[in-house]
Every structure is written in structure tokens, then in C-alpha cells.
Amino acid sequence: MSSNLEKILSAYGFEGDHRYDFFTFVETKQMSIIRLLKLTGALESTRLEEDLRETGHTKLEIQQILAVVRSEFNPEAILKQWPSYTNNEDEWPQKTHNWLIKVTQRELFARKQGQERWQMPTGAWLENTDNKEAIEAIISNLELRAEVRPKNLKPDVVSVFGATTAGIRFRTNYAKILIEADKKNESVCTKILCLLSGERSATKGVDGEEAYLKLVADKNSIALEEVTEGHLMDDVYLSIKGEAREESPFSTLSYKNVYTRKPAGKVRPDTMDTLIELCRQIKNKEIKDKNGEVVEIKSILFISSAPHIKAQEEAVRTVFKEHLPEIQFEVVGPGNSPEPAKTVMSSLGGALFGGYARVAQTLGSQKSVAELEAIRKTLSFGANVVKTDPAPVPTSNLATTLEAVTSKFPVAERGQIWTSTTRFAPYVCRPIFIQNLPPLYVRRSIVNK
């Protein structure tokens, strides 16, 4: 019988069967996830106990899990021996699932609403050079940088996800390669190319140098600060089209830029918003072929790029299940992306978070999607920060203050205090204000003593 942890990871698509490569044992993907959690520090006893308590585990359950984890580190044993229990009113192993999402949001994602991937802080475990080889081995085994090729070669629409300018070119060029492939068993035949863009302001140094962005602005007769992802996608598409053969299948396709306005209360539209806008345009018959005829859309091939394929697949699955469940889809994309490990881990965290409701229902939850989404929000990065403002502590010596604070607690728990400038600030509970210095934050396990 599979444990709760094995069931959850299987539902996310991480296989647990042993594999061999030229008679050499290859670690299962589930074991790689456990190894990753170990690297992040999420399995460290004090932190693990606190996280389990915060996700509703009973004292007995916590003792059972700690007993497994405190033994000599063995990913397979942790997977097999993780306790199996459910809520009384629901068959879904909610507590284990909530724990997994909480810790991966904190350790892998750490991205606030409206924050771009390149703006995310980097965790100490990722910066630790001693972990670099192990992290890359996990990324390789989980195939997070691997190409995913299409199975359906005759989709009605090929749709490219937005990104930075370099990412847009990478993905759109991959669509061109698929459509222009010489071999029949590799060539994608479609009617329309849709590029999913949003009202995200172009960023100098990320989307290109100022000279390029100024050129895009001039082409569209707008100010430099008005250039958005939508303008960048048009520019990249026209550039790639100009590089194609005159009569190539790519250059003769009907092209549609599906542009999503910024929703109220958001810095910019996210992947889900752009997918909802695509569904709206499909329902309103706004997607037409080169002859101006409305196309009956039964299948869509989405183009992403590793390591974002799995996360964007979860987003498509969530949106289309609600808005257009009859449409079949695939999410594919090129591999060998130069994205740093931080971005790869962020995308993995996004995939786990994005699939929360789907996995819960797959495992037997009777809760509605709305109810599950409400639970999921409480597990997002920074969701549980306590916004209290204690009186300032009148001192200006950071080292002295830290020593004064930490000396009151056991040595094993020292170091669990950070300044607001670190990535751990939203993870902790109570700020201590010091005159002329950033606030310090103390973890709940310390404050409650």
C-alpha cells in the first residue's frame, strides 16, 4: 500500500518505479523530490516539526514522521514509511499535501504576487556551492530541463506562452521549427498561431537594451514606457516570420496576438489570466483563419519551454477544465534552457502549487475547486505573516541585539532570526523593531516559548 506522500507525488506525475540505465540503478523521481526537500532544510527536525504542526498534524503523527526522518537519511524509506492517514470527513490526505505545498512554496517558489522570476530572492541552500552538483543531478533526474515534443501533430491552434523577449523568441522559433519540420512524422500542421501576451511593462536589461525597446516603441508610435509584452511578441513574431521561407507553412499561417489587460488589483496579468482571455475569445468566436473564417477549435498545442512546461501545463489544465473542458490540449517546448537553478526550482514550486486542486480531487477530495483554492491561498508564500508592530527596541548595535535575543533560546534554535532583507522574513512570525535598522523576525517556535 502506498503512503500518503507516494500517492500525492504520483498524482503530480512523479513516478515511483525503479529504473535502470545500462544496468545502473536510477533514482526514482519521487526519491529525487525527497532528496530536494532534504537539501532545502525542510526535513530538519525543528523546522519539520513546526511545519507539520502548522499544517494540522497531530502530536502522534508528528512523532511518527520525525521518527522516520531522524533515522539515517534514506529517501525510499521516508517515502514508504510516511504515515497514511486521512481527514475524518474526506479521503484526501490533506495534511500531508498541505505540508508539501507549504514547504515547497517557501523553499522553491518564494515569489510574491506580481513579482517576476528574475526579481526573486535566492535561498541560502541554492547559493551553497556544496549543493550545486546535487541540485543539478535532481534537475536532470526530474527532467526539468528536458524537451517535450508533441504527440498530436494536427492541432487546430498552436499557442505560444509569453515571456521575456529572449523567451518569446526561443518559444516562437520552436513553434516555427515544429511547423516547418521536413519529416511528416515530426511536422505540425495547424491553422492558426496564437501568441498569449499581457499588459506587462517591458523591462530594460531583461527584455532588451534601451535601444531595442526604443525601436519597438517607435514602430508602434508610443512612448518607451508604454511598451508591453504584447508589443514585444508582435515584434519577435514579425522578425521570425521574416527569417522564414516565403512560402513556408509558418509564414502563411493566420496570426493572432491574444492580449490580456491587467486585472484589477494585480501588477500584471499572469498565466491563468491570459488563458482565461484565450478561452473568452474562443467562446466569442474571435479566433479566425487567414480567410477570416471562424475556426472550430477542438485541440490546442501550447508552446512553453523547459523548465516551465509542467507549471504551465497545470495552469492550462485548471483553466480549461472550468471554461472549455471539451478542448484537448498538450503543453510542449524546447529543452536545454539556460535558466539558472533558482528559476528551475521556482517553476517546480509553481507546478506543485498550480496542481493543488486537481491533485486533491484526484486523490478523492469531495471539496469543490473553490473550497480547495481557498485552502491553497493559505499555503502561498508569505500568507501567514503576522502583521503586528511591537514597540521599537532602542539600540543601534545589531550584533549586540542579536546576541541578546538569541541568548535566551537553546543553541539549536539560534540562527532562526533574520533581518527583513532576507528571503525568510515572510516565513517567520513576529518582527522585532530596532532603531535605525531593518526589523528582525523571530520564528513562531521561538516566540511561543
Secondary structure, DSSP 8 states (H G I E B T S, - for coil): ---HHHHHHHHTT---S-EEETTEEE--HHHHHHHHHHHHTTTSHHHHHHHHHHTT--HHHHHHHHHHHHSS--HHHHHHHS----BTTBSS-HHHHHHHHHHHIIIII---TT--GGGS---HHHH-GGGHHHHHHHHHHTTTT--B--S-S--SEEEEE--SHHHHHHHHHHHHHHHH-SSTTT----SEEEEEEES-B--TTTS--HHHHHHHHHHTT--GGG-BHHHHHHHHHHHHHHHS-TT-TTTTSEEEEEEE---TT-SS--HHHHHHHHHHHHHTT--B-TTS-B----EEEEE--TTSHHHHHHHHHHHHHHH-TT-EEEEEB-------HHHHHHHHHHHHHHTHHHHHHHTT--S-HHHHHHHHHHTSTTTT--------B----HHHHHHHHHTTS-GGGTT-EEETTSTTGGGS-EEE-BTTS--EEE-HHHHT-
